[in-house]
Amino acid sequence: MERNNKKILVVDDDIFIRNLLKEFLTLHGYNVECVSNGEDAIALIRTGHYTILNN
């Protein structure tokens, strides 16, 4: 799959869901970061640009 420059942040407290979404989205060419809580998500949002946020 062709990579693109779209960066997605996945926020979920369930590690299984985070890993599943990361694997699926990565296979479809997205750059994915995952965190388990809102506090970590806010810290990353302040330092990075995300095309899509998923909670």
N, CA, C and O atoms as CSV, one atom per row, in Angstrom:
chain,resi,resn,atom,element,x,y,z
A,1,MET,N,N,0.850,-1.180,0.000
A,1,MET,CA,C,0.000,0.000,0.000
A,1,MET,C,C,0.892,1.238,0.000
A,1,MET,O,O,1.919,1.287,0.676
A,2,GLU,N,N,0.483,2.213,-0.756
A,2,GLU,CA,C,1.239,3.456,-0.851
A,2,GLU,C,C,1.114,4.266,0.434
A,2,GLU,O,O,0.022,4.414,0.982
A,3,ARG,N,N,2.230,4.784,0.905
A,3,ARG,CA,C,2.231,5.610,2.110
A,3,ARG,C,C,1.808,7.016,1.734
A,3,ARG,O,O,2.064,7.474,0.620
A,4,ASN,N,N,1.172,7.689,2.650
A,4,ASN,CA,C,0.833,9.088,2.444
A,4,ASN,C,C,1.299,9.871,3.656
A,4,ASN,O,O,1.849,9.292,4.593
A,5,ASN,N,N,1.094,11.147,3.651
A,5,ASN,CA,C,1.581,11.971,4.758
A,5,ASN,C,C,0.496,12.269,5.785
A,5,ASN,O,O,0.674,13.140,6.636
A,6,LYS,N,N,-0.615,11.563,5.715
A,6,LYS,CA,C,-1.692,11.782,6.678
A,6,LYS,C,C,-1.353,11.104,7.997
A,6,LYS,O,O,-1.025,9.919,8.051
A,7,LYS,N,N,-1.444,11.886,9.041
A,7,LYS,CA,C,-1.068,11.433,10.377
A,7,LYS,C,C,-2.336,11.305,11.223
A,7,LYS,O,O,-3.119,12.249,11.326
A,8,ILE,N,N,-2.530,10.140,11.823
A,8,ILE,CA,C,-3.735,9.863,12.605
A,8,ILE,C,C,-3.345,9.576,14.043
A,8,ILE,O,O,-2.389,8.849,14.314
A,9,LEU,N,N,-4.108,10.165,14.964
A,9,LEU,CA,C,-3.931,9.890,16.392
A,9,LEU,C,C,-5.119,9.072,16.869
A,9,LEU,O,O,-6.264,9.514,16.778
A,10,VAL,N,N,-4.841,7.879,17.377
A,10,VAL,CA,C,-5.868,6.996,17.929
A,10,VAL,C,C,-5.774,7.064,19.443
A,10,VAL,O,O,-4.703,6.866,20.018
A,11,VAL,N,N,-6.907,7.347,20.088
A,11,VAL,CA,C,-6.969,7.432,21.547
A,11,VAL,C,C,-7.996,6.428,22.042
A,11,VAL,O,O,-9.184,6.552,21.747
A,12,ASP,N,N,-7.546,5.446,22.785
A,12,ASP,CA,C,-8.459,4.452,23.350
A,12,ASP,C,C,-7.771,3.797,24.540
A,12,ASP,O,O,-6.564,3.557,24.517
A,13,ASP,N,N,-8.549,3.512,25.576
A,13,ASP,CA,C,-7.943,2.895,26.759
A,13,ASP,C,C,-7.769,1.389,26.610
A,13,ASP,O,O,-7.142,0.759,27.462
A,14,ASP,N,N,-8.301,0.808,25.560
A,14,ASP,CA,C,-8.195,-0.629,25.313
A,14,ASP,C,C,-7.035,-0.891,24.352
A,14,ASP,O,O,-7.081,-0.491,23.189
A,15,ILE,N,N,-6.006,-1.559,24.841
A,15,ILE,CA,C,-4.812,-1.803,24.023
A,15,ILE,C,C,-5.128,-2.638,22.786
A,15,ILE,O,O,-4.511,-2.442,21.739
A,16,PHE,N,N,-6.078,-3.565,22.889
A,16,PHE,CA,C,-6.461,-4.381,21.735
A,16,PHE,C,C,-7.021,-3.500,20.615
A,16,PHE,O,O,-6.656,-3.662,19.450
A,17,ILE,N,N,-7.895,-2.581,20.969
A,17,ILE,CA,C,-8.491,-1.669,19.983
A,17,ILE,C,C,-7.412,-0.773,19.374
A,17,ILE,O,O,-7.379,-0.580,18.158
A,18,ARG,N,N,-6.525,-0.222,20.220
A,18,ARG,CA,C,-5.440,0.624,19.706
A,18,ARG,C,C,-4.589,-0.134,18.698
A,18,ARG,O,O,-4.302,0.370,17.612
A,19,ASN,N,N,-4.192,-1.336,19.059
A,19,ASN,CA,C,-3.334,-2.126,18.168
A,19,ASN,C,C,-4.053,-2.520,16.885
A,19,ASN,O,O,-3.455,-2.503,15.809
A,20,LEU,N,N,-5.322,-2.872,16.987
A,20,LEU,CA,C,-6.099,-3.246,15.818
A,20,LEU,C,C,-6.226,-2.066,14.851
A,20,LEU,O,O,-6.006,-2.219,13.649
A,21,LEU,N,N,-6.578,-0.897,15.373
A,21,LEU,CA,C,-6.698,0.290,14.529
A,21,LEU,C,C,-5.360,0.686,13.919
A,21,LEU,O,O,-5.286,1.047,12.745
A,22,LYS,N,N,-4.308,0.618,14.722
A,22,LYS,CA,C,-2.989,0.977,14.206
A,22,LYS,C,C,-2.575,0.052,13.067
A,22,LYS,O,O,-2.088,0.512,12.035
A,23,GLU,N,N,-2.767,-1.242,13.252
A,23,GLU,CA,C,-2.396,-2.204,12.216
A,23,GLU,C,C,-3.206,-1.965,10.935
A,23,GLU,O,O,-2.642,-1.933,9.841
A,24,PHE,N,N,-4.508,-1.801,11.068
A,24,PHE,CA,C,-5.378,-1.581,9.914
A,24,PHE,C,C,-5.008,-0.297,9.170
A,24,PHE,O,O,-4.851,-0.300,7.949
A,25,LEU,N,N,-4.872,0.788,9.911
A,25,LEU,CA,C,-4.582,2.080,9.284
A,25,LEU,C,C,-3.179,2.117,8.672
A,25,LEU,O,O,-2.981,2.711,7.612
A,26,THR,N,N,-2.216,1.493,9.328
A,26,THR,CA,C,-0.859,1.425,8.794
A,26,THR,C,C,-0.843,0.636,7.489
A,26,THR,O,O,-0.153,1.013,6.541
A,27,LEU,N,N,-1.599,-0.455,7.440
A,27,LEU,CA,C,-1.687,-1.239,6.205
A,27,LEU,C,C,-2.285,-0.431,5.060
A,27,LEU,O,O,-2.037,-0.726,3.891
A,28,HIS,N,N,-3.066,0.578,5.393
A,28,HIS,CA,C,-3.673,1.433,4.383
A,28,HIS,C,C,-2.864,2.713,4.140
A,28,HIS,O,O,-3.347,3.658,3.516
A,29,GLY,N,N,-1.629,2.725,4.644
A,29,GLY,CA,C,-0.692,3.780,4.298
A,29,GLY,C,C,-0.650,4.984,5.219
A,29,GLY,O,O,0.019,5.968,4.904
A,30,TYR,N,N,-1.336,4.937,6.336
A,30,TYR,CA,C,-1.346,6.085,7.240
A,30,TYR,C,C,-0.222,5.997,8.267
A,30,TYR,O,O,0.228,4.908,8.622
A,31,ASN,N,N,0.218,7.150,8.731
A,31,ASN,CA,C,1.165,7.260,9.825
A,31,ASN,C,C,0.330,7.364,11.101
A,31,ASN,O,O,-0.393,8.343,11.283
A,32,VAL,N,N,0.419,6.377,11.979
A,32,VAL,CA,C,-0.481,6.278,13.126
A,32,VAL,C,C,0.287,6.362,14.432
A,32,VAL,O,O,1.318,5.714,14.608
A,33,GLU,N,N,-0.234,7.174,15.347
A,33,GLU,CA,C,0.260,7.208,16.725
A,33,GLU,C,C,-0.913,6.854,17.627
A,33,GLU,O,O,-2.055,7.222,17.351
A,34,CYS,N,N,-0.625,6.145,18.697
A,34,CYS,CA,C,-1.672,5.717,19.625
A,34,CYS,C,C,-1.328,6.121,21.052
A,34,CYS,O,O,-0.171,6.071,21.469
A,35,VAL,N,N,-2.350,6.519,21.785
A,35,VAL,CA,C,-2.206,6.787,23.212
A,35,VAL,C,C,-3.424,6.222,23.927
A,35,VAL,O,O,-4.456,5.957,23.310
A,36,SER,N,N,-3.290,6.043,25.237
A,36,SER,CA,C,-4.349,5.387,25.999
A,36,SER,C,C,-5.256,6.342,26.762
A,36,SER,O,O,-6.235,5.907,27.368
A,37,ASN,N,N,-4.946,7.649,26.745
A,37,ASN,CA,C,-5.789,8.561,27.525
A,37,ASN,C,C,-5.769,9.978,26.942
A,37,ASN,O,O,-4.906,10.334,26.139
A,38,GLY,N,N,-6.741,10.759,27.373
A,38,GLY,CA,C,-6.890,12.119,26.871
A,38,GLY,C,C,-5.730,13.033,27.204
A,38,GLY,O,O,-5.367,13.896,26.406
A,39,GLU,N,N,-5.150,12.852,28.370
A,39,GLU,CA,C,-4.022,13.706,28.777
A,39,GLU,C,C,-2.837,13.544,27.816
A,39,GLU,O,O,-2.237,14.529,27.387
A,40,ASP,N,N,-2.515,12.304,27.488
A,40,ASP,CA,C,-1.434,12.049,26.533
A,40,ASP,C,C,-1.796,12.555,25.139
A,40,ASP,O,O,-0.942,13.057,24.408
A,41,ALA,N,N,-3.064,12.419,24.782
A,41,ALA,CA,C,-3.518,12.897,23.473
A,41,ALA,C,C,-3.351,14.410,23.364
A,41,ALA,O,O,-2.866,14.908,22.348
A,42,ILE,N,N,-3.744,15.131,24.385
A,42,ILE,CA,C,-3.617,16.592,24.368
A,42,ILE,C,C,-2.156,17.003,24.237
A,42,ILE,O,O,-1.831,17.935,23.502
A,43,ALA,N,N,-1.282,16.308,24.947
A,43,ALA,CA,C,0.156,16.627,24.859
A,43,ALA,C,C,0.665,16.436,23.429
A,43,ALA,O,O,1.425,17.265,22.929
A,44,LEU,N,N,0.252,15.352,22.769
A,44,LEU,CA,C,0.690,15.119,21.392
A,44,LEU,C,C,0.061,16.109,20.419
A,44,LEU,O,O,0.719,16.565,19.485
A,45,ILE,N,N,-1.194,16.439,20.631
A,45,ILE,CA,C,-1.873,17.391,19.745
A,45,ILE,C,C,-1.189,18.746,19.802
A,45,ILE,O,O,-1.095,19.443,18.791
A,46,ARG,N,N,-0.719,19.116,20.968
A,46,ARG,CA,C,-0.031,20.402,21.113
A,46,ARG,C,C,1.292,20.441,20.371
A,46,ARG,O,O,1.758,21.518,19.997
A,47,THR,N,N,1.903,19.291,20.152
A,47,THR,CA,C,3.226,19.258,19.518
A,47,THR,C,C,3.200,18.782,18.075
A,47,THR,O,O,4.201,18.905,17.369
A,48,GLY,N,N,2.082,18.243,17.626
A,48,GLY,CA,C,2.049,17.688,16.279
A,48,GLY,C,C,0.796,18.065,15.536
A,48,GLY,O,O,-0.160,18.588,16.109
A,49,HIS,N,N,0.816,17.792,14.250
A,49,HIS,CA,C,-0.343,18.058,13.400
A,49,HIS,C,C,-0.937,16.719,12.982
A,49,HIS,O,O,-0.233,15.853,12.463
A,50,TYR,N,N,-2.221,16.559,13.209
A,50,TYR,CA,C,-2.902,15.326,12.852
A,50,TYR,C,C,-4.010,15.621,11.854
A,50,TYR,O,O,-4.778,16.569,12.016
A,51,THR,N,N,-4.078,14.800,10.827
A,51,THR,CA,C,-5.133,14.915,9.828
A,51,THR,C,C,-6.444,14.421,10.420
A,51,THR,O,O,-7.501,15.002,10.174
A,52,ILE,N,N,-6.372,13.345,11.201
A,52,ILE,CA,C,-7.566,12.723,11.777
A,52,ILE,C,C,-7.281,12.384,13.234
A,52,ILE,O,O,-6.192,11.917,13.569
A,53,LEU,N,N,-8.259,12.620,14.090
A,53,LEU,CA,C,-8.204,12.195,15.490
A,53,LEU,C,C,-9.318,11.188,15.693
A,53,LEU,O,O,-10.446,11.403,15.250
A,54,ASN,N,N,-9.006,10.095,16.358
A,54,ASN,CA,C,-10.009,9.052,16.613
A,54,ASN,C,C,-10.058,8.802,18.105
A,54,ASN,O,O,-9.023,8.610,18.744
A,55,ASN,N,N,-11.251,8.805,18.656
A,55,ASN,CA,C,-11.442,8.496,20.068
A,55,ASN,C,C,-12.556,7.510,20.186
A,55,ASN,O,O,-12.901,7.097,21.293
